[in-house]
Amino acid sequence: MAAVRVILPVAGADPTLRPSFSFRNRLARGAWGLCWVLFFRTSPRPFHAWRSLLLRLFGATLGTACHFYPKSKIWAPWNLTCEDRVSVGDDAELYNPSHFYLASHCIISQGAYLCGASHDYNDREFAMISFPMKIGAYAWICARAIVHPRVNVGTGAILGLGSIATSDLEPFGIYVGLPARKVKERLRASVPEQYRHH
């Protein structure tokens, strides 16, 4: 999937001081940040439907019974699509300047970080570049694990505790380490049949 390069023509001697996003984008993120602080973060832990409603109000497309915990962080709800029963744990962060797609029953555990952007370090303007990301059905990003920009996670794949994915994870692979390496295969029977060939 192609990267999205953001360049905004703003006058000034130092191009690295230019904002990476439009005023409209920054305004929307400010409104979402206020909503997160006042209504999302403070909501009781079992109020998953309430937090899903807030995300939908800010443009997220969510299936049924998604569980976003109160301390989970979504950078841009309008760039988020989730199928049914997606779970995002406390302190997990989805940094999604481009579109993120989370397939059915995938789990993003506590403190995990999905990074959808970087900078063009060969450009004097240090321009921001962002990438779409897909997490497959029944995939599990374990606690404190990190998924790099450009990386997609296959159906049923597991990224182990504290591991860092720097390249795509194959369906049903179990990956651990820094950087993550495939160490074994998950049983395909652990996932409902309709998802096994995605």
Contacts in CASP RR format, 6 or more apart in sequence:
PFRMAT RR
TARGET T0000
AUTHOR 0000-0000-0000
METHOD contacts of the structure
MODEL  1
MAAVRVILPVAGADPTLRPSFSFRNRLARGAWGLCWVLFFRTSPRPFHAW
RSLLLRLFGATLGTACHFYPKSKIWAPWNLTCEDRVSVGDDAELYNPSHF
YLASHCIISQGAYLCGASHDYNDREFAMISFPMKIGAYAWICARAIVHPR
VNVGTGAILGLGSIATSDLEPFGIYVGLPARKVKERLRASVPEQYRHH
1 131 0 8 1.000
1 132 0 8 1.000
3 98 0 8 1.000
3 129 0 8 1.000
3 130 0 8 1.000
3 131 0 8 1.000
3 150 0 8 1.000
4 97 0 8 1.000
4 98 0 8 1.000
4 129 0 8 1.000
4 130 0 8 1.000
4 131 0 8 1.000
5 120 0 8 1.000
5 127 0 8 1.000
5 128 0 8 1.000
5 129 0 8 1.000
6 20 0 8 1.000
6 21 0 8 1.000
6 97 0 8 1.000
6 127 0 8 1.000
6 128 0 8 1.000
6 129 0 8 1.000
6 130 0 8 1.000
7 18 0 8 1.000
7 125 0 8 1.000
7 127 0 8 1.000
8 18 0 8 1.000
8 19 0 8 1.000
8 20 0 8 1.000
8 21 0 8 1.000
8 22 0 8 1.000
9 18 0 8 1.000
10 18 0 8 1.000
10 19 0 8 1.000
12 18 0 8 1.000
15 124 0 8 1.000
15 125 0 8 1.000
15 126 0 8 1.000
16 125 0 8 1.000
16 126 0 8 1.000
18 125 0 8 1.000
19 26 0 8 1.000
20 127 0 8 1.000
20 128 0 8 1.000
21 29 0 8 1.000
21 97 0 8 1.000
25 76 0 8 1.000
28 58 0 8 1.000
28 76 0 8 1.000
28 78 0 8 1.000
29 75 0 8 1.000
29 76 0 8 1.000
31 58 0 8 1.000
32 58 0 8 1.000
32 76 0 8 1.000
32 77 0 8 1.000
35 54 0 8 1.000
35 57 0 8 1.000
35 58 0 8 1.000
36 73 0 8 1.000
39 50 0 8 1.000
39 54 0 8 1.000
40 51 0 8 1.000
40 54 0 8 1.000
40 70 0 8 1.000
41 70 0 8 1.000
41 71 0 8 1.000
42 70 0 8 1.000
43 50 0 8 1.000
43 51 0 8 1.000
43 70 0 8 1.000
44 70 0 8 1.000
45 69 0 8 1.000
45 70 0 8 1.000
48 65 0 8 1.000
48 66 0 8 1.000
48 67 0 8 1.000
48 68 0 8 1.000
51 68 0 8 1.000
51 69 0 8 1.000
51 70 0 8 1.000
52 60 0 8 1.000
52 62 0 8 1.000
52 66 0 8 1.000
52 68 0 8 1.000
55 62 0 8 1.000
55 68 0 8 1.000
55 74 0 8 1.000
55 77 0 8 1.000
55 80 0 8 1.000
56 62 0 8 1.000
56 77 0 8 1.000
58 77 0 8 1.000
58 78 0 8 1.000
59 77 0 8 1.000
59 78 0 8 1.000
59 80 0 8 1.000
60 74 0 8 1.000
60 77 0 8 1.000
60 78 0 8 1.000
60 80 0 8 1.000
60 81 0 8 1.000
60 82 0 8 1.000
61 80 0 8 1.000
61 81 0 8 1.000
61 82 0 8 1.000
62 80 0 8 1.000
62 81 0 8 1.000
62 82 0 8 1.000
62 86 0 8 1.000
63 82 0 8 1.000
63 83 0 8 1.000
63 84 0 8 1.000
63 85 0 8 1.000
63 86 0 8 1.000
64 84 0 8 1.000
64 85 0 8 1.000
65 84 0 8 1.000
65 85 0 8 1.000
66 82 0 8 1.000
66 84 0 8 1.000
66 85 0 8 1.000
66 86 0 8 1.000
66 87 0 8 1.000
66 88 0 8 1.000
67 85 0 8 1.000
67 86 0 8 1.000
67 87 0 8 1.000
67 88 0 8 1.000
67 89 0 8 1.000
68 74 0 8 1.000
68 87 0 8 1.000
68 88 0 8 1.000
68 89 0 8 1.000
69 87 0 8 1.000
69 88 0 8 1.000
69 89 0 8 1.000
69 90 0 8 1.000
69 92 0 8 1.000
70 90 0 8 1.000
71 89 0 8 1.000
71 90 0 8 1.000
71 91 0 8 1.000
72 88 0 8 1.000
72 89 0 8 1.000
72 90 0 8 1.000
72 91 0 8 1.000
72 92 0 8 1.000
72 93 0 8 1.000
72 94 0 8 1.000
72 108 0 8 1.000
73 91 0 8 1.000
73 92 0 8 1.000
73 93 0 8 1.000
73 94 0 8 1.000
74 80 0 8 1.000
74 88 0 8 1.000
74 93 0 8 1.000
74 94 0 8 1.000
74 96 0 8 1.000
75 93 0 8 1.000
75 94 0 8 1.000
75 95 0 8 1.000
75 96 0 8 1.000
75 97 0 8 1.000
76 96 0 8 1.000
76 97 0 8 1.000
79 96 0 8 1.000
79 97 0 8 1.000
79 98 0 8 1.000
79 99 0 8 1.000
79 100 0 8 1.000
80 94 0 8 1.000
80 96 0 8 1.000
80 99 0 8 1.000
80 100 0 8 1.000
80 102 0 8 1.000
81 99 0 8 1.000
81 100 0 8 1.000
81 101 0 8 1.000
81 102 0 8 1.000
82 101 0 8 1.000
82 102 0 8 1.000
83 102 0 8 1.000
83 103 0 8 1.000
83 104 0 8 1.000
83 105 0 8 1.000
83 137 0 8 1.000
84 104 0 8 1.000
84 105 0 8 1.000
85 104 0 8 1.000
85 105 0 8 1.000
86 102 0 8 1.000
86 103 0 8 1.000
86 104 0 8 1.000
86 105 0 8 1.000
86 106 0 8 1.000
86 107 0 8 1.000
86 108 0 8 1.000
87 106 0 8 1.000
87 107 0 8 1.000
87 108 0 8 1.000
88 94 0 8 1.000
88 102 0 8 1.000
88 108 0 8 1.000
89 108 0 8 1.000
89 109 0 8 1.000
89 110 0 8 1.000
89 111 0 8 1.000
89 112 0 8 1.000
90 110 0 8 1.000
90 111 0 8 1.000
91 110 0 8 1.000
91 111 0 8 1.000
92 108 0 8 1.000
92 109 0 8 1.000
92 110 0 8 1.000
92 111 0 8 1.000
92 112 0 8 1.000
92 113 0 8 1.000
92 114 0 8 1.000
92 141 0 8 1.000
93 111 0 8 1.000
93 112 0 8 1.000
93 113 0 8 1.000
93 114 0 8 1.000
94 100 0 8 1.000
94 108 0 8 1.000
94 114 0 8 1.000
95 113 0 8 1.000
95 114 0 8 1.000
95 115 0 8 1.000
95 116 0 8 1.000
95 117 0 8 1.000
96 114 0 8 1.000
96 116 0 8 1.000
96 133 0 8 1.000
97 116 0 8 1.000
97 117 0 8 1.000
97 128 0 8 1.000
97 130 0 8 1.000
98 116 0 8 1.000
98 117 0 8 1.000
98 130 0 8 1.000
98 131 0 8 1.000
98 132 0 8 1.000
98 133 0 8 1.000
99 132 0 8 1.000
99 133 0 8 1.000
100 114 0 8 1.000
100 116 0 8 1.000
100 132 0 8 1.000
100 133 0 8 1.000
100 134 0 8 1.000
100 135 0 8 1.000
101 132 0 8 1.000
101 133 0 8 1.000
101 134 0 8 1.000
101 135 0 8 1.000
102 108 0 8 1.000
102 134 0 8 1.000
102 135 0 8 1.000
102 136 0 8 1.000
103 134 0 8 1.000
103 135 0 8 1.000
103 136 0 8 1.000
103 137 0 8 1.000
103 138 0 8 1.000
103 139 0 8 1.000
103 155 0 8 1.000
103 198 0 8 1.000
104 137 0 8 1.000
104 138 0 8 1.000
104 195 0 8 1.000
105 137 0 8 1.000
105 138 0 8 1.000
106 135 0 8 1.000
106 136 0 8 1.000
106 137 0 8 1.000
106 138 0 8 1.000
106 139 0 8 1.000
106 140 0 8 1.000
106 141 0 8 1.000
106 153 0 8 1.000
107 139 0 8 1.000
107 140 0 8 1.000
107 141 0 8 1.000
108 114 0 8 1.000
108 135 0 8 1.000
108 141 0 8 1.000
109 140 0 8 1.000
109 141 0 8 1.000
109 142 0 8 1.000
109 143 0 8 1.000
109 145 0 8 1.000
110 143 0 8 1.000
110 144 0 8 1.000
111 143 0 8 1.000
111 144 0 8 1.000
112 141 0 8 1.000
112 142 0 8 1.000
112 143 0 8 1.000
112 144 0 8 1.000
112 145 0 8 1.000
112 146 0 8 1.000
112 147 0 8 1.000
113 145 0 8 1.000
113 146 0 8 1.000
113 147 0 8 1.000
114 133 0 8 1.000
114 135 0 8 1.000
114 141 0 8 1.000
114 146 0 8 1.000
114 147 0 8 1.000
115 146 0 8 1.000
115 147 0 8 1.000
115 148 0 8 1.000
115 149 0 8 1.000
116 130 0 8 1.000
116 131 0 8 1.000
116 133 0 8 1.000
116 149 0 8 1.000
117 128 0 8 1.000
117 129 0 8 1.000
117 130 0 8 1.000
117 131 0 8 1.000
117 149 0 8 1.000
118 128 0 8 1.000
118 129 0 8 1.000
118 130 0 8 1.000
118 149 0 8 1.000
119 126 0 8 1.000
119 127 0 8 1.000
119 128 0 8 1.000
119 129 0 8 1.000
120 126 0 8 1.000
120 127 0 8 1.000
120 128 0 8 1.000
120 129 0 8 1.000
129 149 0 8 1.000
130 149 0 8 1.000
131 149 0 8 1.000
131 150 0 8 1.000
133 147 0 8 1.000
133 149 0 8 1.000
133 151 0 8 1.000
133 152 0 8 1.000
134 152 0 8 1.000
134 153 0 8 1.000
134 154 0 8 1.000
135 141 0 8 1.000
135 147 0 8 1.000
135 152 0 8 1.000
135 153 0 8 1.000
135 154 0 8 1.000
136 152 0 8 1.000
136 153 0 8 1.000
136 154 0 8 1.000
136 155 0 8 1.000
136 156 0 8 1.000
136 157 0 8 1.000
136 171 0 8 1.000
136 198 0 8 1.000
137 155 0 8 1.000
137 156 0 8 1.000
137 191 0 8 1.000
137 195 0 8 1.000
137 198 0 8 1.000
138 155 0 8 1.000
138 156 0 8 1.000
138 190 0 8 1.000
138 191 0 8 1.000
138 192 0 8 1.000
138 195 0 8 1.000
139 153 0 8 1.000
139 154 0 8 1.000
139 155 0 8 1.000
139 156 0 8 1.000
139 157 0 8 1.000
139 158 0 8 1.000
139 159 0 8 1.000
139 169 0 8 1.000
140 156 0 8 1.000
140 157 0 8 1.000
140 158 0 8 1.000
140 159 0 8 1.000
140 160 0 8 1.000
141 147 0 8 1.000
141 153 0 8 1.000
141 159 0 8 1.000
141 160 0 8 1.000
142 158 0 8 1.000
142 159 0 8 1.000
142 160 0 8 1.000
142 161 0 8 1.000
142 162 0 8 1.000
142 163 0 8 1.000
143 161 0 8 1.000
143 162 0 8 1.000
144 161 0 8 1.000
144 162 0 8 1.000
145 159 0 8 1.000
145 160 0 8 1.000
145 161 0 8 1.000
145 162 0 8 1.000
145 163 0 8 1.000
145 164 0 8 1.000
145 165 0 8 1.000
145 180 0 8 1.000
146 162 0 8 1.000
146 163 0 8 1.000
146 164 0 8 1.000
146 165 0 8 1.000
147 153 0 8 1.000
147 159 0 8 1.000
147 165 0 8 1.000
148 164 0 8 1.000
148 165 0 8 1.000
148 166 0 8 1.000
151 165 0 8 1.000
151 166 0 8 1.000
151 167 0 8 1.000
151 168 0 8 1.000
151 169 0 8 1.000
152 168 0 8 1.000
152 169 0 8 1.000
153 159 0 8 1.000
153 165 0 8 1.000
153 168 0 8 1.000
153 169 0 8 1.000
154 168 0 8 1.000
154 169 0 8 1.000
154 170 0 8 1.000
154 171 0 8 1.000
154 172 0 8 1.000
154 198 0 8 1.000
155 171 0 8 1.000
155 172 0 8 1.000
155 191 0 8 1.000
155 195 0 8 1.000
155 196 0 8 1.000
155 198 0 8 1.000
156 171 0 8 1.000
156 172 0 8 1.000
156 173 0 8 1.000
156 186 0 8 1.000
156 190 0 8 1.000
156 191 0 8 1.000
156 195 0 8 1.000
157 169 0 8 1.000
157 170 0 8 1.000
157 171 0 8 1.000
157 172 0 8 1.000
157 173 0 8 1.000
157 174 0 8 1.000
157 175 0 8 1.000
157 186 0 8 1.000
158 173 0 8 1.000
158 174 0 8 1.000
158 175 0 8 1.000
158 186 0 8 1.000
159 165 0 8 1.000
159 169 0 8 1.000
159 175 0 8 1.000
159 176 0 8 1.000
159 180 0 8 1.000
160 174 0 8 1.000
160 175 0 8 1.000
160 176 0 8 1.000
160 177 0 8 1.000
160 180 0 8 1.000
161 176 0 8 1.000
162 177 0 8 1.000
162 178 0 8 1.000
163 175 0 8 1.000
163 176 0 8 1.000
163 177 0 8 1.000
163 178 0 8 1.000
163 179 0 8 1.000
163 180 0 8 1.000
164 177 0 8 1.000
164 178 0 8 1.000
164 179 0 8 1.000
164 180 0 8 1.000
165 175 0 8 1.000
165 179 0 8 1.000
165 180 0 8 1.000
166 179 0 8 1.000
166 180 0 8 1.000
167 179 0 8 1.000
169 175 0 8 1.000
169 180 0 8 1.000
169 182 0 8 1.000
170 182 0 8 1.000
171 198 0 8 1.000
172 185 0 8 1.000
172 186 0 8 1.000
172 187 0 8 1.000
172 188 0 8 1.000
172 191 0 8 1.000
173 182 0 8 1.000
173 184 0 8 1.000
173 185 0 8 1.000
173 186 0 8 1.000
174 182 0 8 1.000
174 183 0 8 1.000
174 184 0 8 1.000
174 185 0 8 1.000
174 186 0 8 1.000
175 181 0 8 1.000
175 182 0 8 1.000
175 183 0 8 1.000
176 183 0 8 1.000
188 196 0 8 1.000
END
